Amino acid sequence: MPGFKSTISGAQTDGKKGHTDVQNGSRSILWIPVICAAATYALYSLSVNFPNHPSATNGTLTFPSSIEDLRALSSHLKLYKSEHFEYVFMLFCCAYTFKQTFAVPGSVFLNLLAGALFGTLYGFPLVSLLSAAGATFCFLLSHHFGKGLLVHYFPEKVQFFQDKVAENSDGLFFYLLFLRLFPMSPNWFMNMVAPIIGIPIHLFFLSVFIGLMPYNFICVRTGVMLSEITSLDDVFTVYTMLQLLILACVALLPGLIIKRLTQKQQHVRGKTD
């Protein structure tokens, strides 16, 4: 399949070209901290310029890193939501997109926050869209600025994903869904490696949007009952993880069937030729 020709072998076999690619990658990757700094400044400005509220104390908002932090942030934002809904909504969207774009850990806390602030009906489609948009921005950053260095510093991981994608090229979308549904998949690395191994951006967006829906739904639904949560173990129970694993296997089935049918067709053509 033309889209999955190796992008690694040339860089490994031709030392001079590989060295040039890394130098070019090093120069281009300098744009990432510049973009990150600009986005950080914009998000910081948005958080410190919150509208005044008589019942709240203004201060710098930070990303929650524990259930306690999340409860405090949720209570703080709920005070503003009735009078400044648009501002709270914009701040949440910017913060969520920032996390996904720059692969900052802890999106589970923002998923829970979405449930606490907006409920399941609005929070679930919101985080599904934001997770896909943020992952796509990460995809674009990697495509334009991080390609050479990823291939240079993570050749084995890149080659592994490239081989797997090539093996499942006939049912690529279903394989991508499987990767997103599988609970242990490294989503942050898949976002960065996707443009290198030739995954089309439209398939990438759809696979993230649909593939993360079960995970997002579980988190948002649990966030509605934020006061009852004591730890993340209450969100990701053994039963929940088994559900995600079963969904991942179901998503993989159509791709395996398509692959099997394609192999049979090729075998029949080989015999007739």
N, C-alpha and C positions, 0 to 999 in steps of 0.2 A: 504493500500500500504506500503510495508516494509520500503521504503526509508523515510517515513514520520512519523515514530513512534516518540512519544514525547521525546524531549531531555530536557524538562523543568520539567515535573512532578516528575522525580526521584530526581532532585536537590532540589525541593521544599518539597517533602514529607519526604525525608531522610535528616535530618538536619546535621548529622555528615558527610555524603558523600558530601552534598552541601558545607559545610565549607571547606572540603578538596579540592573540585573543584575550589573554589574561591581562595584558597591559591596557588594552582598550576597555576591558571590563572593569578594571580598577579605576580608570578615569571616569567612566560613565556611572559607576556605582556611587561616586561622590555626590551625585544629584539626590540620592535617597535621603541622606541626613539633612540636606537642604529642604527637601519637600516635607520631611518629617518635622523639622523645626518650624516651618511655616504653619503646618497643620496643628502642631502643638500650641503654638502661640494663638492661633485663631480659636482653638477649643478653650484655652485658658482664659482668653478675653471674654468669651461667651459665658464661662462659669463664674467669673468674678463680677460681671456686670449684671447680675440678676436683679430684676425689679424689686423695689422695696415692698415689704409686707409687714404689717404691724405685729403679727404673731410669730415672726421668725427672725432669727439673727443671721445677717448676711455673712458669708465667708467663702473661702475657696472650696469648691466641690472637688472631690477626688474619686477615683475608681474604687469601688468596694473590693476588699480582698477577704472578707469573712462575712458570715451571716449577720453578725452584730453590726458591722459597717453597713451592710445592705439594709437592715431595718432602719438604722438612723437616717440613711440617705433617702429611703422611701418615705419616711415620715416628713422629712424636710421638703421633699418635692411635692408631696400631697398638699401641703399648705399653700403652695403656689398654683396648683393645677386648676382650681376653680376660677381664679381671676386671671391667670397668665398661662392658659393652656398652650397657646401657640409657642411660647418661649420654652416651656418644659418639653414640648414635643420636639422642637428644633434641637434643643440641647441633647436630648436622648438620641435622636437620629445621628447627630454629629459625633457623639461619643461612641456609639455602636459602630459606625462606619470607620472611625479612627482605629478602634481596636482590631477590626477585621483587616483593614488595609495594611497595617504594620505588624500583623501577627502578634498582637499583645495578648498574653494568656488571660483567661478569666471571663470569657464571653458568657459563661453560665450565669454569672451574677447579674449581667445585664438582661439576660433572658428572664430571670426571676423577677427583676425589677419591672420589666415590661408587663408581666402579669399583675404585679402589685399596683402599677400605675394605670394601666389601660384595660385590664381584664383580658380574658382569653379571646373574646370575639374580635377585639381590635389589636391586642398585643401579639397574637400568634401570626397573622399575616404580615404585621409590621416587621417583626424580627426575621421572618422568612425572607422578605424582600431585602432587608438591610444586610443580612448575612451573605446573600448572593451578590449584592452590589459591592460590599466591602471586599469579599473574596475576589471579585472581578477586578477591582482596583489593585489588589495585591498581584494578581495575574499580570496586569498591565505594567506594574512597576518592575516585576521580574523580567518581563519580555523586553522592555526598553533599557533597563539599567543593570540587571543582575545576572543575565544569561551566562556570560563568560565565566564569572567567578563560581557560580553554582556547579557548572560542568567541571571546573578545575578542582574545587575543594570537595565536592561530593560525587565523584564520577561513578562509584559503585551504586549509590542510591538512585542516581539519575538513570543509570543503565538498567537497574532492576525495574523501575517503573516503565521505562521505555519498552523493555521486553514484554512486560505484562500487557501493556496497551496494544502492542503489535499483535500479540497472541489473541487478543479479544477485539480486534479491529472490526470484525463483522457485526458484533453486537456491542460496540463501544459505549453507547449511551447507558445501556443496562449495567455494564461493568463499572462505569463511573458512579452510577447510582449505588451499586454494591459497596464501593469504597466509602461513599459518604454515609451510608446507613450502618456500616460495620463500626461498632463502638470504639475499637482500638485504632482506627485509621489516623495517621498523622495529618490532619486537615491542613495545618499551617504549611507543611512541606509540599503537599499536593497542590496547594494554591500557587506556590512558587515554581514548582517543576513542570506544571501543566503546559505553559507556552514552549518550554524547551523540547518536550517530547511530541509536539505537534497537535495537541488537543485543540480543536476549533473553539473559539471563545463562546459561540452560542450554545454549544453542547456543554461547555464548562459551566456557564451561568445556569442553565436549566438543571443540570445534575446537582449543583449546590442548592438551588432553590427548592427542588423537589426532594432531594436526598436528605437534607437536614430538617425537613418538616417534622418527622416523628420526634427527633431530639428537641427541636424548638417547642413543639406542642407540649411535651412532657414538662419542660422547664417552665414555660409560661403558665400552664395550668397549675403547677405547684406554687408558682409565685403568687397566685391569687390568695393562697392560704399561707402567706409568708410568716404570719405570727405563730404558726404551728410548727415551723421548721426549726430544727436545732442544729443540723449539719447537712452537708451535701449528700451524706449517706441516705437521708430521707428522700432525696431526689432520685438518685441512681441506685435503686434497690436491685437485688439479684433478679427479681422478676422483670423489672424494667429492662435490664441489660439483655436478658433472654429474649424479650420482645423485639428489641432492636436487632439482635443477631438473627432471629427468624425472618424479620423483614428484609434484612440484607441478603439472606439466602434466596428468598422469594424473588427479589429484584434481579438476582444473578441468573435465574432459570431461563428467562426469555433469551438472554445473550448466549447461553450454552446451547439452547435449541437452535438458534440461528446459526451458530458456529457448526453444529452437527449437520444441519441441512446443507450448508455451504460445502462442507467436506464431502458429503455424499454426491452433490452435484459435480464437484470437481473430479471425483472418482469415476462417475458415469461418463463424463466428457473425455476423461483419459482413456477409458475403454473404447469409446466410439472412434476416437482419433487413432 
